[in-house]
Amino acid sequence: MHSKTTYPARPMQQLVLTALFAALLLLMAFTPLGLIDLPLIKATILHVPVIIGAVVLGPKRGAGLGALFGLVSLWKNTMAPSLLSFAFSPFVPLPGTAHGSLWALVICLVPRILTGVVPYYVFVGVSRLTQGRAWGRAAGFALAGVSGAAVNTALVMGTIGLVLGDAFAAAQGIPHDLVSGAILSIVLANGVPEAIAAAVLCGAVCAGLDRAKLIENKEAKA
């Protein structure tokens, strides 16, 4: 679904931009810029190029960037595990066991793929509701950032609580009935700053790309 609210770039432009966003994601992943190692979990802003890619290039390429995000997370959690890495890599044993869980692949990949899909539709919906006005597009960019970060954090932590709650409780050394509260605290501690960062960065970058596209269109009509 492409409309005037998105960027119907030519195939070569799409290829170049996709490669650019993928390279940026990898650069952030393998430097301190993208994944921040915390005692409990790895906080991240890797969702930002995925969200921007979704808005600029559409949900298919956004999903591809999200899949790359998930594969990077799988690699990082396998090679440099943290306390919750068992939830992101089937190669990291569950606490108290000698084996991992295939649910880790679902947790690692599905939320990240959706992070590259949902923001596109949020932006398109807001832009259409505001009839493509400049302030509406700006709001759409920011809300796309928030939605992408929220999808990533909420689905990842929610799925951990749902299917790996016992392992989470064992890793934390807490009773199972405290898992929901512990997960909520992680969502608030990591998710809120990540959503704010995504809103600011996506808003600024997408607004710049939006202006560049408008300039390009005016030049093409001249």
N, C-alpha and C positions, 0 to 999 in steps of 0.2 A: 504494500500500500504506500504509494508515494503521492504527494500533493504539493501544492505551493508552500506548505508549511515546512517542508524538508528540503534537502539539497540534492536535486536530481543530477549529480555530477556525471560527467562522461565516464565511460569504462576505464580509460587510462587514469583519470583523476581518482576514481574509486580505488583502483589498484594501488596507486601511489599513497593515498591517504591511509588505506588499510595497512600497508607496509610500514608507514610512519607510526601509526598508533601501536602496531605490534612491536616495533623496535623500541618505542618509548616504554611500553609495558615491560619488555625484557630488561631494558636498562634500569628501570626502577626496581625490578625484582631482584637483580643481582648487584645492587648497590644499597646503601642504607636509606636511600630515598623512598623505597616502596614498601618494604616490610620491616616493621619495628619489632624486635624481639622483646617481649615482656615476659615476666616470670610465668604467667599462665597461658598466654596465647600470643599470636603474632598479629599486632594491629597493622592495618594496611590502608594505603591509598591507591592500590593497584586497580581498584574499580573505576577510578577517574578516567583514564584513557578508554576504558571499555564503555563507559556511559557516553562520553563525548563521541566515540566511534558510532554508537548506536544512533544518536541524534543526527549525526552528520551523514552516515552511510546507510542507515536503515537497520531493521531488526536481524536480517540474515547475517550481515557482516558483523553486527554487534554481537550476535550469538557466537560467531567464530572467535571474536576477540575474547568473549567471556570464557569460551572453552580453553583458550590459551592461558588465561588467568588461572583457571582451575588446574591445568597441567603444571603451571609454574608452582602453584601452591602444593601440589602433590610432590613435586621434586624437592622443594624447600623443606617440607615437613618430613620427607623420607631421609634426606641427607643431613639435616640439622634439626632433629626432633626437639620439640618442647613438651611441656606437660600434657597438652591436649592433642599432640600430633597423631595419636592413634585414631582421632576422628577425621583426619584428612589424608591418611595414607594406610592402605591395607597391609603395608610392609612393616608397620610399627605395631608391636603387640599390644593388645588390650591390657590394662592393669591387672596383674595377678595371673596372666595367661602367657602362653608362648605363641599365640597367633593373633593376627589382625582381623579386621572385619571388612567385608566387601561393602558394607554401608558407607565406609569412608569414601569410596569412589562417588557415591551418590551425593554425599555432603560436600565433597570437594568440587564436583563438576556442575550439578544441576543448579544450585543457587547462582553460581558464577555465570552460567549460560543465560539464565533469566535476567541477570544484571545487565546483560547486553541486549535485552529485548524490551523489558517493561519501560525503561526511560523513553524509548522512542514513542510509544503510544501515549505516555503521559504528556510529552511535549506536543505531539500532534493534537491531542485532545484539548489541552489548554489553548494552543494557538487557534484552533477552530472556534472554541467558545468565545475567544476575544476577537474573532474575525481577523486574525493576522496582524493586529495592531502591534506597534513596536514594544509597548509595555507588556503586552500579553506574551509576546515571544520571549522577552527577557524573563518574565515570570516562569514561562515554560521551561527555559533552560535551567533555572535554579531548581524548580520542582523536579525536573528530570534527574538532576544530581541527587536530590534528597531521596527520591524513590529508588534509584539504583543502589545507593548506600543502604537504605532500609531493607530492600529485598535481600541483599547480600548478607547483612548481619542477622536479620530476623530469621531467614530460612536456614542459615548455617546453624545458629545457636538453637533454634527451635527443633530442627531435625536431630541435633545432638541430644537434646533433652528427651525427645520422643523415642529414638531407637537405641541410643547409647547412654541412657540415663544412669544405669548401674555402673558402667565403666567410668562415667564422669564423677559419680559419687565416690568411687574407689580412688580415683586419681586425686580428688580433693580431700579425701578422708572425712567425708561428711555423710550423715544419714540420707537415704534416698528422698525423704520428704522435704529436704532442704535444697534439692537440685533446682527446682523452679526458681527459687529466690536467688540462688547463685548465678544461674544463667541470666536472669533479669539484670543482675548487677553488672554482668559483663556487657550485656546489650547497652545499658546506659553508659557505662564507662568508656566503651570503645565505639559503640554505634552512634551516639550523639555527636562526638567530635568528628567522626568520619563523615556523617551526613552534612555537618556544617562546612567541612572542608570541600566536600563534593559540590555543594550548592555554590560556594564562592568560585571554585576553580572552573566548574562546568559553565557557570554563568558568564564568567569573564572570557574564557576561551571560545565558547560557542557564539557569544556576542561579537567577538572579533571576526570569527569565520563568517558570521551572518553579514556583517558590514562588507567584508571582502567579496562575498557572493553578490551582494547588491551592486557593488561597484563594477564587478565583472559583467553583470547583466546590463548595466547602463552603458558600459563601453561597447558591449556587443550590439546594442541598439543604435549607437551613434553612427 
